[in-house]
């Protein structure tokens, strides 16, 4: 039982690249501070995706390290964010979390690109499109926030971290940061970088202040920074480049009316990795 709890914690922690059960526990606590329902759904998604990997006979070490859990974590939270909680949505959560595990396996069977959160994105997009055409009443109507007339730097900073898991709560962001810090000071430093750089978008006159305050311009950058940043100079450059690219992709997606999820992060990491590989091969 204890080992299973550790696997569950690592699965949640791996959403932000932390192979540490305590990190995952702090992140779960951060989610619960904002919404206990979303915390429960995140656990359910993690359990289903991890159990699916185990029943499918996938690598035990990968399962122990939570690598088949984090996409299910995000699927579970997304269900609670976009859909009414009822029997149908719970069934979609279970099937979607399981499917995300199989998609993740497909990525792990090739060496060209890392799957990252692509399985979660693919599954949730599929569910949202399917519900839009087949079961529109299941989807929650998007509640528009009142226009933000003043900037709140501290709130925006915290939500840049919290929105990685759909949490628009200052405490959630701080608990996520703490969860990263106890596992890796370097990752925590890159988290700060990824959360701070998007704040400078406020200097751009056409920036949507509401989106800026809600952390919607920065959460992808946080993931980019952790994914690509390391102790080398080239790691710093790759992290900063991908953060900037993720902001551009997020703004583009929002302008097009796309539910971007973490797609700007995934595409930014893929593009950055591809570009630097080309430069390295030519040098």
C-alpha positions in Angstrom: 0.0 0.0 0.0 2.8 2.4 1.0 4.6 1.8 -2.3 1.4 2.5 -4.2 1.0 5.8 -2.4 4.6 6.7 -3.4 3.9 5.9 -7.0 0.7 8.0 -6.9 2.7 10.9 -5.4 5.4 10.6 -8.1 2.8 10.5 -10.8 1.3 13.8 -9.7 4.8 15.3 -9.2 5.8 14.3 -12.7 3.3 16.9 -14.1 6.1 19.3 -13.2 9.0 16.8 -13.8 9.5 16.0 -10.1 10.2 12.3 -9.4 9.4 12.8 -5.8 6.3 11.6 -3.9 6.5 14.4 -1.4 6.6 16.9 -4.2 3.5 15.3 -5.6 1.8 15.4 -2.2 2.5 19.1 -1.9 1.1 19.7 -5.3 -2.0 17.7 -4.5 -2.4 19.8 -1.4 -2.1 22.9 -3.5 -4.9 21.7 -5.8 -7.0 20.9 -2.7 -6.6 24.5 -1.4 -8.3 25.7 -4.6 -10.8 22.8 -5.1 -11.1 19.5 -3.2 -13.2 18.2 -6.1 -10.3 18.8 -8.5 -7.9 17.2 -6.1 -10.1 14.0 -5.9 -10.3 13.9 -9.7 -6.6 14.4 -10.1 -6.0 11.4 -7.8 -8.6 9.3 -9.7 -7.0 10.1 -13.0 -3.5 9.2 -11.7 -4.7 5.9 -10.3 -6.5 4.9 -13.5 -3.5 5.8 -15.8 -1.0 4.1 -13.5 -3.2 1.0 -13.1 -3.7 0.9 -16.9 0.1 0.9 -17.4 0.5 -1.9 -14.8 -2.2 -4.1 -16.3 -0.7 -3.5 -19.8 2.6 -4.9 -18.6 4.6 -1.7 -19.1 8.1 -1.2 -17.7 7.8 -1.4 -13.9 10.5 1.2 -13.3 8.7 3.7 -15.5 5.5 3.0 -13.5 7.3 3.4 -10.2 8.7 6.7 -11.3 5.2 8.0 -12.1 5.9 8.3 -15.8 2.5 6.8 -16.7 0.6 8.7 -14.1 1.0 12.4 -14.8 -1.1 12.6 -18.0 -3.9 10.9 -16.1 -3.5 13.5 -13.4 -4.1 16.3 -15.9 -7.0 14.5 -17.7 -8.7 14.1 -14.3 -8.4 17.8 -13.5 -9.4 18.8 -17.0 -12.6 16.8 -16.7 -13.6 18.8 -13.6 -12.6 22.1 -15.2 -14.6 21.6 -18.5 -17.4 19.3 -17.6 -20.2 18.8 -15.1 -19.3 16.1 -12.6 -21.7 13.2 -13.1 -21.6 9.5 -14.0 -20.9 10.3 -17.7 -18.0 12.6 -17.0 -16.4 10.1 -14.5 -16.7 7.4 -17.2 -15.0 9.8 -19.6 -12.3 10.5 -17.0 -11.6 6.8 -16.6 -11.5 6.0 -20.3 -9.6 9.2 -21.1 -7.0 8.5 -18.4 -6.5 5.0 -19.6 -6.2 6.1 -23.2 -3.6 8.7 -22.3 -1.5 5.9 -20.9 -1.6 4.0 -24.2 -0.8 7.2 -26.2 2.1 7.8 -23.8 3.3 4.3 -24.5 3.4 5.1 -28.2 5.6 8.1 -27.6 8.0 6.0 -25.4 8.3 3.5 -28.2 10.0 6.1 -30.4 13.1 8.2 -29.9 12.4 11.3 -32.0 10.4 13.4 -29.6 9.5 13.2 -26.0 5.8 12.7 -25.3 5.6 15.2 -22.4 2.0 16.2 -21.9 1.0 15.5 -25.5 -1.1 12.4 -24.5 -3.2 14.5 -22.1 -3.6 17.2 -24.8 -4.7 14.7 -27.4 -7.2 13.0 -25.1 -8.8 16.2 -23.8 -9.1 17.8 -27.2 -10.7 14.6 -28.4 -13.2 14.6 -25.5 -14.0 18.3 -25.8 -14.7 18.0 -29.6 -16.7 14.8 -29.1 -18.8 16.4 -26.3 -19.3 19.5 -28.3 -21.0 17.6 -31.1 -22.5 14.6 -29.2 -23.2 15.8 -25.7 -22.9 19.6 -25.4 -24.9 19.7 -22.2 -22.1 18.0 -20.4 -19.7 20.9 -21.0 -19.7 23.8 -18.6 -20.3 27.2 -20.1 -17.2 29.3 -20.0 -17.6 31.9 -17.3 -15.9 35.1 -18.3 -14.0 36.9 -15.5 -14.7 40.6 -15.0 -12.3 42.7 -16.9 -9.1 43.3 -14.9 -8.3 47.0 -14.8 -5.2 46.8 -12.6 -2.2 44.5 -12.7 -1.4 42.3 -9.8 2.2 41.1 -10.2 2.3 38.7 -7.2 -0.9 37.1 -8.2 0.1 36.7 -11.8 3.5 35.2 -10.8 1.8 32.6 -8.5 -0.8 31.8 -11.1 1.8 31.4 -13.8 2.8 28.3 -11.7 -0.6 27.2 -10.5 -2.2 27.2 -14.0 0.1 24.4 -15.0 -2.6 22.3 -13.3 -5.5 24.6 -14.0 -5.3 26.3 -10.5 -6.2 29.9 -10.3 -5.2 30.2 -6.7 -2.1 32.0 -5.2 -1.6 29.3 -2.5 -1.7 26.6 -5.2 1.1 28.2 -7.1 3.2 28.6 -3.9 2.6 24.9 -2.9 3.6 23.8 -6.4 6.8 25.9 -6.2 7.5 24.4 -2.7 7.0 20.9 -4.1 9.6 21.6 -6.8 12.0 23.2 -4.3 12.2 20.3 -2.0 13.2 18.0 -4.9 15.5 20.3 -7.0 16.8 23.8 -6.3 17.8 24.1 -9.9 14.3 23.2 -11.1 12.9 25.7 -8.6 15.2 28.4 -10.0 14.0 27.6 -13.6 10.4 27.6 -12.3 11.0 31.2 -11.1 12.5 32.1 -14.4 9.5 30.6 -16.3 7.1 32.4 -14.1 8.9 35.8 -14.1 9.7 36.3 -17.8 6.1 36.3 -19.0 5.4 39.1 -16.5 7.2 41.4 -18.8 4.4 40.9 -21.3 2.6 43.7 -19.3 4.9 46.1 -21.1 3.3 45.2 -24.4 0.4 47.6 -24.9 -2.0 45.1 -26.4 -1.6 42.5 -23.7 -4.9 41.2 -22.3 -4.6 42.2 -18.6 -7.2 39.7 -17.5 -5.2 36.8 -19.1 -2.0 38.2 -17.7 -3.4 38.4 -14.1 -4.9 34.9 -14.4 -1.5 33.3 -15.3 -2.6 32.2 -18.7 0.4 33.7 -20.4 3.0 32.1 -18.2 2.2 28.5 -17.2 3.6 27.0 -20.4 6.8 28.9 -19.9 7.2 27.4 -16.4 7.1 23.9 -17.9 9.4 24.9 -20.8 12.0 26.2 -18.3 12.0 23.1 -16.2 12.0 20.7 -19.2 15.0 22.3 -21.0 16.9 24.2 -18.3 20.1 22.8 -16.9 23.4 23.9 -15.4 24.9 24.7 -18.8 24.8 27.9 -20.8 23.1 26.3 -23.7 20.5 25.0 -21.3 19.8 28.5 -20.1 19.5 29.7 -23.7 17.2 26.9 -24.7 15.0 27.5 -21.7 14.6 31.2 -22.3 14.0 30.7 -26.0 11.3 28.1 -25.4 9.6 30.4 -22.8 9.4 33.2 -25.3 8.2 30.8 -28.0 5.5 29.4 -25.7 4.1 32.9 -25.0 3.9 33.5 -28.7 2.1 30.2 -29.3 -0.2 30.7 -26.4 -1.2 34.2 -27.6 -1.8 32.8 -31.1 -3.9 30.0 -29.8 -6.0 32.2 -27.6 -6.5 34.6 -30.5 -7.8 31.7 -32.6 -10.2 30.6 -29.8 -8.3 27.3 -29.2 -8.4 25.6 -25.8 -4.6 25.5 -25.8 -4.0 23.4 -22.6 -0.3 22.8 -22.5 0.2 22.5 -26.3 2.3 25.7 -26.4 4.7 24.1 -24.0 4.9 20.8 -25.9 5.4 22.5 -29.3 7.9 24.9 -27.9 10.0 22.1 -26.5 9.8 20.1 -29.7 10.7 23.1 -31.9 13.5 24.3 -29.6 15.0 20.8 -29.5 14.7 20.5 -33.2 16.3 23.8 -33.9 19.2 23.3 -31.6 19.8 19.8 -33.0 20.1 21.4 -36.5 22.5 24.0 -35.3 24.6 21.4 -33.5 24.8 19.2 -36.6 25.9 22.1 -38.7 28.6 23.3 -36.3 
